[in-house]
Amino acid sequence: MTQSPQPIAVALRGVAKSFGGQVVLSGLSLEVPRGEFLAIVGPSGSGKTTAMRIIGGFEAPDEGTVWISGRDVTALPAERRDVNTVFQSYALFPHMSVLENVAYGPRMRGVGRSARRRKAGELLELVRLSDVGDRKPNQLSGGMQQRVALARALANEPAVLLLDEPLGALDRKLREEMQRELRRIQTELGATFIYITHDQEEAFGMADRLAVMRHGGFEQIGDPATIYDRPVNAWTALFVGSANQIRATLGEGGALLSDLGPVAASHVDPALAPGDPALVIVRPEETRFLRAAADAPAGPNHFPARLVDAVALGPSLRLRAVTAGGLAFESVERRAGAADAAAELRPGEAITVDFSPAAARAYRDEPDSPSVLLTRNPS
């Protein structure tokens, strides 16, 4: 049976915004189905926080409309929109107990004391803090305060919850724990979350879909696997993850010609014409370093290089090699166990860089693409 599409919780239609003559958002359009966890990612200055503030009613667009649950709310102030926001600063009331903080929203809406305390208790149970309701916020850890802030934001059952880099102040371990908690809570409630972050790893770990912003617009919107494996352009490919980069020129018949020799790629941007500069992208986890050229399978994309360093990252090993022409490559592989340690490559060894054409994608070479990996030997 075909499932009917979910109703749209949030829609932006042609939204534009400028500050002091500087365009921050330009013709922004987006639809977020009810119950989706959408992460908006982008570099500083890309417009993601302004987009969130316009959805929340904290800024008015110069052009375009904002819709929430099928209603045009463009002219409505924040307090009249069915939206709540969780910021990085917890903004809890220090003189109130945890339970009173969570019950504050229903209290302001005139909900009776017993009903609002019951609702607050249910939310504290949801965020696994039911045993700290009588404490003051300053008696809690940062992670616990963040969960209280989340429970308080959910107390009025908003149609949409906006989260503006809410985990930025937490240490790495606590941040990872809170990422799992946020996803669990969103799934259990079936709520609509729009999460703003500059941390791509955080977004990939939680979101149903990602919206990648650049220069006030969306470069690509899609599920995490599609954006990582099939980015629309070189800028997106380099922004959302590490990548090995080979500069090439598109030749006649679709051949990619580089300083290393011919490069084969399964995807070549159809916008490329013969003679155009191209950037071939290969993820480190799709790149292999082989001890001998004879170990490479038959076919293209084998290049001699020398290993320059190997860094252990827990269960994985990040290797870096440089070709005679100074082109750098990285490879990520599973770290060998004690029995296989002798087989691990060592810095200084001659190796062969190998990758499948299926792992390579060629795009137009953009001068403002983010530089995730050094493409030239810094020495």
C-alpha positions as CSV (number, residue, x, y, z in Angstrom):
1,M,0.0,0.0,0.0
2,T,1.3,3.5,-0.9
3,Q,1.6,5.7,2.1
4,S,0.1,9.2,1.9
5,P,2.7,12.0,2.3
6,Q,3.0,13.7,5.6
7,P,1.4,17.1,6.0
8,I,3.9,20.0,5.7
9,A,4.9,21.4,9.1
10,V,7.0,24.3,7.8
11,A,7.3,25.9,4.4
12,L,9.4,28.8,3.2
13,R,8.5,30.2,-0.1
14,G,10.8,32.6,-1.8
15,V,12.2,34.1,1.4
16,A,14.7,36.9,1.1
17,K,16.5,39.0,3.7
18,S,19.2,41.7,3.7
19,F,20.9,43.6,6.4
20,G,22.5,47.0,5.6
21,G,22.4,46.2,1.9
22,Q,24.1,42.8,2.3
23,V,22.0,39.9,1.0
24,V,21.8,37.2,3.6
25,L,19.0,35.0,2.2
26,S,18.0,34.9,-1.5
27,G,14.8,33.2,-2.7
28,L,14.9,30.5,0.0
29,S,12.3,27.8,-0.4
30,L,11.9,24.7,1.7
31,E,9.2,22.2,2.8
32,V,9.6,20.2,6.0
33,P,7.1,17.3,6.5
34,R,5.5,16.8,9.9
35,G,7.6,14.5,12.1
36,E,10.9,15.1,10.2
37,F,14.2,15.8,11.8
38,L,15.8,18.3,9.4
39,A,19.3,19.6,10.0
40,I,20.4,22.9,8.3
41,V,24.2,23.0,7.9
42,G,26.5,25.5,6.4
43,P,29.6,27.6,7.1
44,S,29.5,30.8,9.1
45,G,27.7,33.5,7.3
46,S,25.7,31.1,5.0
47,G,22.4,32.3,6.4
48,K,21.3,29.3,8.5
49,T,20.7,31.2,11.7
50,T,18.8,34.0,9.9
51,A,16.6,31.3,8.2
52,M,15.9,29.8,11.7
53,R,15.1,33.3,13.1
54,I,12.6,34.0,10.3
55,I,10.9,30.6,10.9
56,G,10.7,31.4,14.6
57,G,9.3,34.9,14.1
58,F,12.4,36.7,15.5
59,E,13.1,38.4,12.1
60,A,10.7,39.4,9.3
61,P,11.6,38.5,5.7
62,D,12.0,41.3,3.1
63,E,10.3,39.0,0.6
64,G,8.5,35.7,0.6
65,T,6.3,33.9,3.1
66,V,6.5,31.5,6.0
67,W,3.9,28.8,6.6
68,I,3.5,26.6,9.7
69,S,1.0,23.8,9.6
70,G,-0.7,25.2,6.5
71,R,-1.1,28.7,7.9
72,D,0.7,31.8,6.6
73,V,2.4,33.2,9.7
74,T,4.7,35.7,7.9
75,A,3.2,38.7,9.7
76,L,2.8,37.0,13.1
77,P,5.3,37.7,16.0
78,A,7.2,34.8,17.6
79,E,4.8,34.5,20.6
80,R,1.8,33.8,18.2
81,R,3.5,31.1,16.2
82,D,3.2,27.4,17.1
83,V,7.0,27.2,17.4
84,N,9.5,27.0,20.2
85,T,13.3,27.4,20.2
86,V,16.1,25.8,22.1
87,F,19.3,27.9,22.1
88,Q,22.8,27.0,23.1
89,S,22.4,29.1,26.3
90,Y,19.8,27.1,28.4
91,A,18.0,30.3,29.6
92,L,16.5,28.4,32.6
93,F,15.0,30.5,35.4
94,P,17.5,30.1,38.3
95,H,14.9,30.8,41.0
96,M,12.5,28.1,39.9
97,S,12.8,24.3,40.3
98,V,13.3,22.1,37.3
99,L,9.7,21.1,37.4
100,E,8.6,24.7,37.6
101,N,10.8,25.6,34.7
102,V,9.3,22.9,32.5
103,A,5.7,23.9,33.6
104,Y,6.3,27.6,32.8
105,G,4.9,27.5,29.3
106,P,1.6,25.8,30.1
107,R,1.3,28.1,33.2
108,M,1.6,31.2,30.9
109,R,-1.2,29.7,28.7
110,G,-3.5,29.4,31.7
111,V,-3.3,25.6,32.1
112,G,-4.3,24.5,35.6
113,R,-1.7,23.7,38.3
114,S,-2.3,20.0,38.4
115,A,-2.5,19.6,34.6
116,R,0.7,21.5,34.0
117,R,2.6,19.7,36.7
118,R,1.5,16.4,35.3
119,K,2.6,17.5,31.8
120,A,6.0,18.6,33.2
121,G,6.4,15.3,35.0
122,E,5.8,13.4,31.8
123,L,8.3,15.4,29.9
124,L,11.0,15.0,32.7
125,E,10.4,11.3,32.5
126,L,10.8,11.5,28.7
127,V,14.2,13.3,29.1
128,R,15.1,10.9,31.9
129,L,15.2,13.5,34.6
130,S,12.1,12.6,36.6
131,D,14.2,12.3,39.8
132,V,15.5,15.9,39.8
133,G,12.3,17.9,39.5
134,D,12.7,19.6,42.9
135,R,16.3,20.8,42.2
136,K,17.4,24.2,41.0
137,P,19.1,24.5,37.6
138,N,22.5,25.3,39.2
139,Q,22.5,21.9,40.8
140,L,22.5,20.1,37.5
141,S,25.3,19.4,35.0
142,G,25.4,21.1,31.6
143,G,23.9,18.1,29.8
144,M,21.1,17.8,32.4
145,Q,20.3,21.6,32.0
146,Q,20.1,21.1,28.3
147,R,17.6,18.3,28.7
148,V,15.5,20.5,31.0
149,A,15.6,23.3,28.4
150,L,14.4,20.8,25.8
151,A,11.6,19.5,28.0
152,R,10.5,23.1,28.7
153,A,10.5,23.9,24.9
154,L,8.3,20.8,24.3
155,A,5.8,21.6,27.1
156,N,3.4,23.6,24.9
157,E,3.5,20.9,22.2
158,P,4.7,23.2,19.4
159,A,4.2,22.2,15.8
160,V,7.9,22.8,15.2
161,L,10.9,22.8,17.5
162,L,13.9,24.9,16.4
163,L,17.3,24.0,17.9
164,D,20.0,26.5,17.3
165,E,23.4,24.8,18.0
166,P,22.1,23.6,21.4
167,L,25.0,21.3,22.1
168,G,27.8,23.6,21.2
169,A,28.8,24.3,24.9
170,L,29.0,20.6,25.8
171,D,32.2,18.5,25.8
172,R,32.5,15.9,23.0
173,K,31.4,12.8,25.0
174,L,28.4,14.6,26.5
175,R,27.5,16.1,23.1
176,E,27.5,12.6,21.5
177,E,25.2,11.3,24.4
178,M,22.8,14.3,23.9
179,Q,22.7,13.7,20.1
180,R,21.4,10.2,20.8
181,E,18.9,11.5,23.3
182,L,17.6,14.2,21.0
183,R,17.0,11.6,18.2
184,R,15.3,9.3,20.7
185,I,13.0,12.0,22.0
186,Q,12.2,13.3,18.5
187,T,11.3,9.7,17.3
188,E,9.2,8.9,20.4
189,L,7.2,12.1,20.1
190,G,7.0,12.1,16.3
191,A,7.8,15.8,16.6
192,T,9.2,18.1,13.9
193,F,12.7,19.3,14.7
194,I,14.7,21.8,12.7
195,Y,18.3,21.7,13.9
196,I,20.9,24.4,13.1
197,T,24.5,23.4,13.2
198,H,27.9,24.0,11.6
199,D,28.9,20.4,12.7
200,Q,28.4,18.1,9.8
201,E,29.1,15.0,11.8
202,E,26.4,16.0,14.3
203,A,23.9,16.6,11.5
204,F,24.7,13.3,9.7
205,G,24.2,11.4,12.9
206,M,20.8,12.7,13.8
207,A,18.8,14.0,10.8
208,D,16.4,12.4,8.4
209,R,17.4,15.1,5.8
210,L,20.1,17.7,5.5
211,A,19.8,21.2,3.9
212,V,23.2,22.5,3.0
213,M,23.4,26.3,2.9
214,R,25.8,28.5,1.0
215,H,25.6,32.2,0.2
216,G,22.0,32.5,1.5
217,G,20.6,29.6,-0.5
218,F,20.3,25.9,-0.4
219,E,23.0,24.0,-2.4
220,Q,21.4,20.6,-1.8
221,I,18.6,19.1,0.3
222,G,18.4,15.3,0.8
223,D,19.0,12.4,3.1
224,P,22.5,12.1,4.6
225,A,23.6,9.2,2.4
226,T,22.7,11.0,-0.8
227,I,24.4,14.2,0.2
228,Y,27.6,12.4,1.2
229,D,27.7,9.9,-1.6
230,R,26.2,12.0,-4.4
231,P,26.8,15.7,-3.7
232,V,25.6,18.0,-6.4
233,N,28.9,19.9,-6.8
234,A,32.5,20.1,-5.6
235,W,31.7,22.7,-2.9
236,T,29.1,20.4,-1.3
237,A,31.4,17.4,-1.6
238,L,34.2,19.1,0.2
239,F,32.0,20.8,2.8
240,V,30.2,17.7,4.1
241,G,33.3,15.4,4.5
242,S,37.0,14.8,3.9
243,A,38.0,14.2,0.3
244,N,41.0,13.5,-1.8
245,Q,41.1,16.0,-4.7
246,I,42.7,15.6,-8.1
247,R,42.6,18.5,-10.5
248,A,42.1,17.5,-14.1
249,T,40.9,18.7,-17.4
250,L,38.0,17.2,-19.3
251,G,39.2,15.8,-22.6
252,E,37.3,14.8,-25.7
253,G,35.2,11.7,-25.2
254,G,34.8,12.3,-21.4
255,A,38.4,11.4,-20.5
256,L,39.8,13.2,-17.4
257,L,43.4,14.2,-17.8
258,S,45.6,15.1,-14.8
259,D,49.2,15.5,-13.8
260,L,49.1,11.9,-12.6
261,G,47.8,10.7,-15.9
262,P,44.3,9.6,-16.9
263,V,41.7,9.4,-14.2
264,A,38.5,7.4,-14.5
265,A,35.3,8.5,-12.7
266,S,31.9,7.0,-12.7
267,H,30.2,10.4,-12.5
268,V,31.2,13.4,-14.6
269,D,29.3,16.6,-14.1
270,P,27.2,17.1,-17.2
271,A,27.9,20.8,-17.0
272,L,31.5,20.1,-17.9
273,A,32.6,20.7,-21.5
274,P,35.8,19.5,-23.1
275,G,38.7,21.7,-22.0
276,D,37.0,22.7,-18.7
277,P,38.9,22.4,-15.4
278,A,37.5,19.6,-13.3
279,L,38.0,18.4,-9.7
280,V,37.9,14.7,-9.1
281,I,36.7,13.8,-5.6
282,V,37.4,10.5,-3.8
283,R,36.5,9.9,-0.1
284,P,39.5,8.6,2.0
285,E,37.5,5.5,3.1
286,E,37.2,4.7,-0.7
287,T,40.9,5.1,-1.2
288,R,43.4,2.2,-0.7
289,F,47.1,2.4,-0.1
290,L,48.8,-0.8,-1.4
291,R,52.3,-2.0,-0.7
292,A,53.0,-3.1,-4.2
293,A,51.6,-2.1,-7.6
294,A,51.1,-5.8,-8.3
295,D,48.4,-5.8,-5.5
296,A,46.3,-3.3,-7.5
297,P,43.4,-4.8,-9.5
298,A,43.4,-4.5,-13.2
299,G,42.1,-1.2,-14.5
300,P,42.7,2.6,-14.0
301,N,43.4,4.8,-11.0
302,H,46.7,3.5,-9.6
303,F,49.3,6.1,-8.8
304,P,52.7,5.7,-7.1
305,A,53.3,7.7,-3.9
306,R,55.1,7.6,-0.6
307,L,53.5,7.2,2.8
308,V,54.3,10.2,5.0
309,D,52.4,9.5,8.2
310,A,49.9,7.1,9.9
311,V,47.7,8.3,12.8
312,A,45.8,5.8,15.0
313,L,42.2,7.0,15.6
314,G,40.8,4.4,17.9
315,P,39.8,1.4,15.8
316,S,40.8,3.1,12.5
317,L,44.0,4.3,11.0
318,R,44.3,7.5,9.0
319,L,47.2,7.3,6.5
320,R,48.6,10.1,4.4
321,A,50.7,9.8,1.3
322,V,52.2,12.2,-1.2
323,T,53.0,11.7,-4.9
324,A,56.3,12.7,-6.5
325,G,54.4,15.8,-7.9
326,G,53.3,16.8,-4.4
327,L,49.7,15.7,-4.5
328,A,48.4,14.5,-1.1
329,F,46.1,11.5,-0.5
330,E,44.5,10.2,2.6
331,S,43.1,6.7,3.3
332,V,41.1,5.5,6.3
333,E,41.2,1.8,7.1
334,R,40.6,-0.6,9.9
335,R,43.5,-0.7,12.3
336,A,45.3,-4.1,12.2
337,G,45.2,-6.4,15.3
338,A,48.3,-7.5,17.1
339,A,48.7,-10.5,14.8
340,D,48.5,-8.3,11.7
341,A,50.6,-5.4,13.0
342,A,53.6,-6.3,10.9
343,A,51.5,-5.9,7.8
344,E,50.7,-2.3,8.5
345,L,52.3,0.3,6.2
346,R,55.1,2.4,7.7
347,P,55.9,6.1,6.9
348,G,58.6,6.3,4.2
349,E,57.4,3.3,2.3
350,A,56.6,3.4,-1.4
351,I,53.0,2.7,-2.0
352,T,50.4,2.7,-4.7
353,V,47.3,4.8,-4.3
354,D,44.3,2.9,-5.6
355,F,40.6,3.7,-6.0
356,S,37.7,2.4,-8.0
357,P,36.2,4.5,-10.8
358,A,32.9,4.0,-9.0
359,A,34.3,5.9,-6.0
360,A,35.3,8.9,-8.0
361,R,33.2,11.9,-9.0
362,A,34.3,14.7,-11.2
363,Y,32.8,18.2,-10.8
364,R,33.5,21.7,-12.2
365,D,36.5,23.1,-10.3
366,E,35.2,25.9,-8.1
367,P,37.7,28.5,-6.8
368,D,35.8,28.9,-3.5
369,S,35.4,25.3,-2.7
370,P,36.4,24.6,1.0
371,S,39.8,23.0,1.3
372,V,39.2,20.0,3.5
373,L,42.5,18.3,2.7
374,L,45.8,19.7,1.6
375,T,46.1,19.0,-2.1
376,R,49.8,19.9,-2.2
377,N,52.7,18.8,0.0
378,P,53.1,21.7,2.5
379,S,56.9,21.2,2.5
